Amino acid sequence: MLIAPVDLKSDPRPFYQALANAIAALMTPQAPAAVFACAKADVPPAANWPNGVLRVTDLDILAVSNGSAWIRQDTGAPI
């Protein structure tokens, strides 16, 4: 977690370098990343997460939002 410096007299460059490094790591991942996991009853609205990916734990599947529904990646059907 990055914490912005609150002392305006301190050098902010280390914070901004850490921020740039974190963004670079997101842009060029070098390892698997965890995806959001929830039960089917707790799946957020697909419209709020177009192109989002999540794991539906009680169905043991990945789903991708097409902007109107979460699409199961095992069958292609909406959940």
C-alpha positions in Angstrom: 0.0 0.0 0.0 1.2 3.5 -0.8 0.8 6.3 1.6 1.1 9.8 0.4 3.6 11.9 2.4 1.8 14.3 4.7 4.9 16.4 5.7 5.1 19.0 2.9 8.7 19.7 3.9 9.8 16.1 3.1 11.0 15.1 -0.4 7.9 13.7 -2.3 10.1 12.0 -5.0 10.3 8.6 -3.3 6.5 8.5 -3.0 6.1 9.4 -6.7 8.7 6.8 -7.7 6.9 4.1 -5.7 3.6 5.2 -7.4 5.2 5.0 -10.9 6.7 1.5 -10.1 3.2 0.3 -8.9 1.6 1.5 -12.2 4.4 -0.1 -14.2 3.8 -3.4 -12.4 0.1 -3.3 -13.3 0.9 -2.5 -16.9 3.4 -5.3 -17.3 2.5 -8.1 -14.9 5.2 -10.6 -14.2 3.1 -13.1 -12.2 -0.5 -14.2 -11.8 -2.8 -11.7 -10.2 -5.7 -12.5 -7.9 -9.2 -11.7 -9.2 -12.1 -10.5 -7.2 -14.0 -13.5 -5.7 -17.6 -13.5 -4.5 -20.7 -15.8 -4.2 -23.3 -15.6 -7.0 -25.6 -13.7 -4.6 -23.0 -11.0 -4.2 -22.0 -10.4 -7.8 -22.0 -6.7 -8.5 -24.0 -5.2 -11.3 -22.3 -6.1 -14.7 -23.1 -2.6 -16.0 -20.7 -1.1 -13.3 -17.8 -3.3 -14.5 -17.7 -3.6 -18.3 -14.9 -6.0 -19.3 -14.4 -6.8 -15.6 -13.4 -10.3 -14.5 -14.5 -12.1 -11.3 -14.6 -15.6 -9.8 -18.0 -16.8 -8.7 -16.9 -19.0 -5.8 -20.1 -21.1 -5.3 -20.2 -21.9 -9.0 -16.3 -22.3 -9.3 -16.2 -20.3 -12.5 -14.8 -17.1 -14.0 -17.2 -14.6 -15.4 -16.6 -11.5 -17.6 -18.9 -8.5 -17.7 -20.1 -7.6 -21.2 -21.6 -4.4 -19.8 -25.1 -5.9 -19.3 -24.5 -9.4 -17.8 -21.8 -11.5 -16.3 -20.9 -14.2 -18.8 -19.8 -17.6 -17.5 -16.5 -18.6 -19.1 -17.3 -22.3 -19.0 -20.5 -22.2 -21.0 -20.8 -18.6 -22.4 -24.2 -18.3 -20.7 -25.1 -15.3 -18.4 -25.2 -16.0 -14.7 
